[in-house]
Amino acid sequence: MPELTPLLIADKVRKVYGSGDQSVVALDDFELTVYAGELVAVMGPSGSGKTTLLNCLSGLDDVDGGRVLVDGHDLFAMSDHERTEHRARSMGFVFQSYNLIPVFTAAENVELPLLLVGVGAAEARERALSMLGRVGLTDRAGHRPSELSGGEQQRVTVARALVARPAIVWADEPTGNLDTAMAGQIMDLLRQLNREDGQTIVLVTHDPVIGAAASRLIRMRDGGLVSDDVPVGVRG
């Protein structure tokens, strides 16, 4: 069991789209605490607010009420510039659509977050190659995304998210574009990095198999929390 150190605190977070009669409450005074070293899956039906939650808790979207603290920092007490800087240094992101730069090699994609926060070129390349080794892509470091399979591209995305050693990694449907076998491999990789490095990961998924593989499962409906539990598959 990870040490119970709160890393993320969502305190009555509210997000509303539209206004007046057309308004939709996407997050309704949502409260959540994530502890350092957890692997948390967020599930719920379409429209339940899963991706909105991830975007608000990571500071990608503004909120209409409440507070979000990450590693002791109140995201929405920061200026936009401060929040962007904090996100670059403290967070990693894994998206369903990979979001790799097509003209960059795998190594260049992975080292980019390091270069953006001022790490020297030689160290950035060394750390990128090391991280690609961790995800089993040492021999693909010089290939561009178009030369990689979907599973390999997602491994590059995972390497890019982790290379700066962020406090927390957010993953939005990280296996959504992959077949069942490859999805299982990506989830195994995330579990391994969580277990071996103590990497805190929060992932949104619609796949019950992926959800059951997490150490904690959050279920949402209509912008609210329905349940918060340890999946049956990882108990004991």
N, C-alpha and C positions, 0 to 999 in steps of 0.2 A: 504493500500500500504506500503510495507516495506521501511524503511529508505534507501535512495539511497547512500549506502556506498559500493564502489567497493570492492568486496572480491576476485574476480578472473579477471585478465586481460590477454587475449591472444592477442599478438601484432605481426601480420604478421607471424603466425606460419606455418612452411613448413615442410612436411614430404614426403620423396621420398623413394620408395622401388625399389631395383635393381639399375642398372647403364646403361649408354649409351642408345642404342636402346631399351633395355629391361626395362628401368626405368618407373615407374608408380608414378605419383604425387598423393599421397593420401590426403594431405592437401595443399592447394594452397594459401599461404599468408593469412591464416584464422585469422579473428579478431572477438573478442567477449569480452564483459564485463558482468560479473554476479554479481549481488548485494546481499549483506547480506540479508537473509530471503527469497530469491526467491526459487520457485520450477520450474525448467526449464526442459522441455522435448525436446529431440533432435530426429528428425525423418528424414527419407530419404530412397530411394530405396537401395536394397542390393548393396554393393560396393561404396556407396556414401561417406564413410569415418567416419561414426558415431562412431564406436568403436575405430578407430584410434584416433579420436579427444579426446575421453574420456581418452584413454591411454596416450596420449601426454600431455593433460592438467593436469593430475594427476601425471605426472612424471614416470609412469610405463614404458613408451617408451621414447627414446631420440628423439629430433627434429633435423631437418637439417637447420633450420633457424628460426629467430624470438625469442620472449621471452614469458614466462609464469610466471606471478606473482600471488601468492596465499597468501592472507593476508599480502601483502607487501613484500613477499620473492620471489626472482627470482629463480625458481626451477633449471634452467640450468646454473646458476652461482655457484651452490653448487657442492661439491664433491658427488660421489655416496653415501657415508656413510651419509653425511649431508642430502641429499635428502630422503634417506630411513628413517632417524630419523624424519625429518619433516613430512613425509607421515604418520608415525606411530602416531604422536602426533596431527596432524591437519586434517587428512582425515579418512573417513570411506568408506567401499566398500560393495556393494550388487551385487552379481553375479547371473546370471541365473541358474548356476549349484550348487548354495549354498556354495560349498567349505567348508563345515563343517568337522571337524576332527572326523572320525567315532567312535573312541574309547573313545571320550570325551562325557560327558553328555551335555545337553543344557546349564546348568549353567557354566560348564567348558569351553565350546566354547565361551560363551559370556564374561567371565572374562579374557580370554587369552590376548586381546589387552591391558588391564590394567596392567597385570603382566609384559608384555613385556616392558612397559615404567616405571616400577619401583613402581607401586602402591602396597601396602602391601596386603598380602593374604586375611586378614579379610575384609578390605575395598573393595577389588576387588570382593569378593563373595557377599557382601552386595549390591554393586552397580549392579552386574550382576542379582541378584534376583529381585531387584527393576525394572530394565529394562525389564526383562522377564514379570513382572507384567504389565508394560505399554503396552506390545504387546499381553497381554491376555494369557500368558503361565505359570502362577505361578504353576499350578498343573503338568506341564510337565518338570520342571527344572531338575529332576533326570533322564530323559529319554535320551537315545542315539539317534542319527539321524535316525537309522534304525527302531526305534520304533515310529517315528513321520511321519505324513502325509507330502506331498509336501508343502502344505500351512503352516503347523507348522514349517517345516524346514526353509522356507523362512522368517517366523517371527523371528526365532532364528537368522538368518543372519542379519535381520534388527536391532535386539537388539544388536548384536555384533558390527555392524557398528556405532551405536549411543552411546554405553556405555561410550566411552571416551570423549563424548561431543565435537566431531570434528568441525572444522570450516566449513567443506563441506563434504557431502556424495555423492559419485559417485555410480550410479546404472546402470548396463549394462543388459538390457532386464530382469528386476527383476521379471516380470510376465510371461516370455516366456515359462516356463515349467508347468504353472498352467492352470486349466480350467477357463472358463470365470467368474464364480462366485467367485472363490478363487482369481483370478487376481484382480477383483474389490475390494475385501476385503484388499488385500495388498496395492493397490493404495489408498484406503480410509485411511489406517494406515499411509502411507507416508504423505498424505495431513494433517492428524491430527497432526502428529509430526512437520510438517512444520508450521502449523497454531498456535499450542499451544506453541511450544518451539522456534519458529523462526529459525528452522533448515534449512540451505541452502542445497538444493538437486538438482543435475543435473542427469537426467536419460535418457538413450538411449532406444527407444522403436520402434517397427514396428506397434504397435497396435494404431489405430487412437482414440479409446475410451480412452486409457491411456493418449495419447498425449493431448486430449481435456480436460482432468481433471487437467492438470498442469496450473500454473499461467502465464506461458510464453512458447511459442512453437517456436523452432528453426527448420527450414527445410534446409536440405543439399542436394547437388547434385554434383558429380564429385569433391569432396574435397573442395567445396566452400559453402558459405552461400547463400541460395535462398531467405529466408524470416525469419523475426523475429517479432513475433506478440503475442498478447494476444488471446488465443483460444476463439471462439464465445461462448462456453459453460460457460465461467467464466467471461464474460464481465458484466459490470454494477454492 
